[in-house]
Amino acid sequence: MADRKDKPENSSMAMDEQEMQQLGKEMEDLDTNDELKKKGRRPDPVQHEKKNEKQ
């Protein structure tokens, strides 16, 4: 991620469309939960669950 000198006014992750596209490319390279489990790693925990919904 680029070093920022200015703080975004809207508290967003990306300052502009170019940075948003770069973040999207970085996220595409992240492993899915299933891929992490196959590698013996633990995925991030579920933060919110709706009633009667389990993963």
HELIX and SHEET records of a PDB file:
HELIX    1   1 GLU A   17  GLU A   28  1                                  12    
HELIX    2   2 ASN A   33  LYS A   38  1                                   6    
END                                                                             
